[in-house]
Amino acid sequence: MKKVAIVHDWLVNYGGAERVVEEFLKIYPEADIFTLVYDEKKMGKIFPPEKVHASFIQKWPFATKLYTKFLKFMPKAFESFDFSDYDLVLCSSSSCAKGVITPPSVPHIAYIHTPMRYAWDQFFEYQKRSGRLTRHFMNKWMSSIRQWDFISSQRIDKIICNSKYIQRRIKKYWNLPAEVIYPPVDTERLEPSYTDPQDFYVVFSRFVSYKRIDLAIKACGQLNKKLVVIGSGSQENELKLLASRYPKGLIAFTGRISDEEVKSYLQKCKAMIFCAEEDFGIIPLEAQACGRPVIAYGKGGTLETVVDGETGVFFYRQETESLCNAIGRFEDLYSKNTFDTGKIYSHALTFNANRFRLEIEDAVNKTLGEFNK
């Protein structure tokens, strides 16, 4: 491989999608990175500035904070990158990154975390949560964004996606096939403690509405179960007000804590509660990598990462009663020693980072072989 370009939506915070880019760099360490905007203070240690090429939007005032407001201009930003000097373009995309234009001789492989949620199936949900001005521009621009999203998807030579759930969405909105390669879980850092768990549950998440942390708080409050809530976000005050309805200390908030502290909570908890509908959902697997089971909403990516009755249990309605019933079922199974720490950890190991790199390399090599025929 001579020259590789890695394209990612934006580099402003580190999460599951950025971990995918980090693994791409381990496969192709000499690659250049192209992105909409780049926050060097937050991301410079992981993605050094000499590797990163940001779009013209980087020069706009407060670009690294307001970038989500610039959706209308993202297609032009990604189409402005020139890849004529590269031998491979490898994208990581949940927004517009996959819309880059490559020459006919340069294969374009895209790892799709999801087609744009706010353009397709979750448009009305995003609209409800937005202010009047945002709703105005969503209504004005989204039709053309959908057209561009579909048209630009047809330029991709090979689509890889992070779950069967997203594979179905790609078929639905782009009418294209996709190969499933599950994202990497950091099983080198995460491991069980093999000590007896303590009598509390954990939620670990950004505090935003679709994560449905309120369900965990209500269910644990009603059942008088201790819950530790890890994270922060725009819903923090609202969630703390909700928790104040219940006995003091029953619902505990840690705020943002270090990775080692998160690991300790995951190792010690009775189980993680996960209430969101996610495209894949890396956090339930991180809990399993610590040997702990997950009580998960049974829709989306968790259906592919949690084994019901073995590494966790599901609830199927985003309602307090449904979650309460699942906690009751979990407690019953837990009392019978159903959940084996070693088996849960072994299940998480099947999603390890080395497996991810090998599968990506294999997919790239096969695509290049077919491309060069």
N, C-alpha and C positions, 0 to 999 in steps of 0.2 A: 504494500500500500504506500503510495507516494505522498499524497497530500489530502488530508481529511478536514472538512468543516463540520462543526457541531453547531446546531441552531437550537436555541431555547427561547421560550416566550419572553421571560424577563428574569434578571438575577438581582433580586432585592431582598429576599429572605430565603432561609434554608429549610426545605421540607422534602417530602417524598420525591417530587419531580426533580428537584435539584440533586438528590442522591443518585437518580438515574443518570444525570449529566456527569456527575462525579465518576460513576462507573464507566461511562463512555470514555472518559479521559484516561482511565486505567487501561482500557483496551487500546486507545489511540493517544498516547501521551503527547505527541507532537501536534495534535490537532489545534486549530484555531476555533474560537467560540464567537458566534454571532447572536446578538440578542437585542431586544427593543431598548431596554434601559438597564444600567448596571450600577449597583451601590457598592463602591469599592470598600467603604468602611465596614460594611457587614459581610461582604463576600470575598474580599481580596485575598484572605488566607487560603480559601478553598479554590477560587478561580482567579489567579493572578492577573493584574491589569494588562500585562504584555500579551496575554492570550486572547483578551476580550475585545471584540469590535461591537460597539453599541450603535444603534441607528441615529438618524438625525433628531429623533425625539429626545435623546439624551441632553441636548442643548437647551431644551425648553425649561422655563422656570419650574422648580419643584417636580421635575419629571419623575424622579424615583419615588415620590409620594402620590402623585396624581395620575400615574400611568394608566390605571384602569378606566379613567375618564376619557382616554384618547382612542377608544375602540375604532371610531370612524377612520382614524389615520393609520391604524396598525397595518392594514393590507399594503398600503403604499410603502410603509417603513420596511417591511420584510421583502417586498418585491424590489426594493432599491439595492439590495445586496448583490454583488457580482461574484459568481462562483465559477467563472470560466477557467480559473487557474487551479481548480481542485479536481481530485479524482473520485471523491465520494462526499455526498452531503448527508449527514445523519441528524435528523430532527428529533426534538423532544417537545411535544406540543399538546396543550389543552385549549389553545386560543388560536392565534394567527401564524405562529412560527412555521407550521407545515405549508404555508402558502408561498414559500420562496420559489423563485424561478431558477431552474438549472438548465444548462445547455443539454441538447439531446445525448451528448457523449458522457454526461456526468450523472450517475445513478443517484436518485433521491430516495432514501429510506426514512420513513417517519415512524417514531414510537409515539402512539397516540394515547394520552392519558384519558381523554374524552373528547368527542366533538363539543364545540362550544355550548355549554349548558344553557347560558343565558340567551342564546340565539334559537335554540330548539325546544326540547321538552320542558325546560324549567323557565321559559320566558315569562310566563304569567306569575310564577312564584317570585322571580327577581323584580318584576314590575310592582308587585304588591309591597315589597320591602323598600322600594326606592322613593325618593322625594319627587315632588311635582316636576321639577326641571329635568331630572334624569328620565322620568317616565315620558316626558315630551320628546326627548331625543331618541329614546328607545323606539317609540312609535314611528318616529320620522325616519330613522336610519336602519332599523333591524331587517327590513325586507331586503335591502341591497346587501347587507352584511351576510344574510343567509345565502343569497345568490352567489356572492364571492366565495363563501365557505364551501359550497358545493363545487363550484367550478375549479377552485384551487385544489380541492381534494383529488381531482382527476389527473393532476400533474405528478402525483406521487407514484414512484415505480414499485415500491413495496411498503405495505402498511403492517406494522406490528402494534399490538395493543396490550393493555395491562390486565384484561380479564375477559371472560366470555360475555359478561354483562356489557362491556364496552364494544366487544365484537358485534353484538346484536344491534347496538346503537349506530355503529358505523355502517352496517348493512341497511338500517332503516333510513338514515339521513343522507348517506353518500352512495348507497347501492354498490358498495365495494367489499371484497373479501379482506379479512385481516387474520394474521397469525397471532395467537396468544402467547406472550412470554411474560410471566409474572414478575413484578418489580423485586428489587433486592431488599432483603431484611438484614439488618446488621447483627447477625448471629455471632460475630467475633467479639462484639462488645457485650451483648446481652446473653445471659445464661441464668439458669435457676440457682437458688441458694440451697435447695433441698432441706430447708428447715420448715417446721410447721408454720403454715400461714396464720396470720392474725385475723381477728374477727372484724374486718372492714372491707368495703368495696371501694373501687377506684374509678374515677372518670378522668381521662387525660385528653384535653382537646383545646382548640381555640374556642373562645366564647362567642360564637356566632349562632344565629337562630337555627340554621338547618342542622346543626349538630344535635339539637334537641336535648341539651343537658338538663333542661327543666324537667323532663320525664324522669331522669335518674334521681333528681332531688325530690320530686313529689313521691315517687315510689318508695325510696328509702325512708323518707319522712313518715309516710303512712305506715310502713312496716316496722318503724323504729330500728332501722339498720344504719350503722355508721357508714358514712360516705366521705371519702377524701376527693376533693375536686382540684385537679392540677391544671394550671394554665391561666390565661388572661384573654381579654378581648372586649369588644364593644358591648357585650351583654353583661359585663361583670356586675354592675350595680343592680341590674334587674334580677340576676340570679342570686345575689346575696340577700336581696329583699325577700325573695321567695324562700330562701333557706331560713330566714329569721322567723318564719312561722312555726318552726319545729324546735324541740328542746335544744338549748345551748350546747354546742360541741358535737351534736349529731351529724351535722353537715359542716365539714371543715374545708376551708380554702387555703391552698398553699401559695398561690401566686405563681409567678415564673420561677422555676427552680432549675438546678443544674441537671445534666444528663445522668449523673451518678445518683442524685437524689431521686429522680424519676425511676431509675432502675431499681433502687431500694424499695420504693413503694410498690412497684410492679411485682417484685419478688415476694413481698410480705403479704400482699392483699389476698383475700379469699377469692376474689374474681374481679375482672374488669367489666364495667357496664358500658356498652357502646350502642348509642341510640340513633346514629345517623344512617342515611342511605348514601353510601359512598361508591365511587366508581371501582375502587379496589379496597382501600382502607388498610394502611400499613400499621396503624396503632394496635388493632387487635392481634396482629401477628407478633408485634413487639411484646405484648403481654404473654403470648404463648411461648415466645422465645425465653421468657423468664419463668416458664413452667406453670403459668397460671391460666385457668380457663376464662372464657369470655361469655357474658350474657349479651347477645347481639341482636339487633334488629334484622330480621330475616329477609332482607331485600338488598339487591346490589352485590358488590364484591364480597361481602362477608359470607355469602352462601358458598363461595369457593375457597375460603380460608379457615372457616370454623366448621368442625365436624360435630354435628348435633349429638349430644349424649356421650361424646368422647373428649372433645377439647372445649366444649361449652354447650350452651343451649340458646335457642332462638325465641324471640317473640315476633309476632307478625302484624301487629298494628301499632302505630306510633301513638299509643294511648297509655295512660298511667295504669289502668287495670290490666292491660295485656302484659306490661312489664312486671307488675306485681305478681301475676300468675307465673311468669317465667322465673322470677327470683324464687318463688315457692317451689317450683319444679327443680331448680338448681339446688336449693337447700336440701331437698329430699335425696337427690342423687349424691350430693356432697356427703351427706350423713352415711351413705352406703359405700364411701370410698371409691366412687366411680371414676374420679378424675385423677389420673396418674401423672405426676410431674414429669417423669422421664418420657412418657409417651407424648405428652403435650409438647415438650421440647423437641423431640424427634420429628414431630409433625412440622414445627416451625423451621427446622433445619432444611426441609425440602425447598424452602424459599430463599436459601442463602445467596449471598452476592456472587460467589464463584460460579454457581449454577447459572445465574443471570448473565454473567459475562460470556460464558461458554455458549449459551443459547443465542445471544446476540451475535457473537462472532460467526457462529454456524449459519445464522440467517443472512448475515451480510455476505459471507463467502458464497453461499448458494445464489444469492441475488446477483452478485458480481459475475459468477460463472454463467448464469443465464443471460446477463446483460451483454457479455462479451462474445456470445455465440455468433 
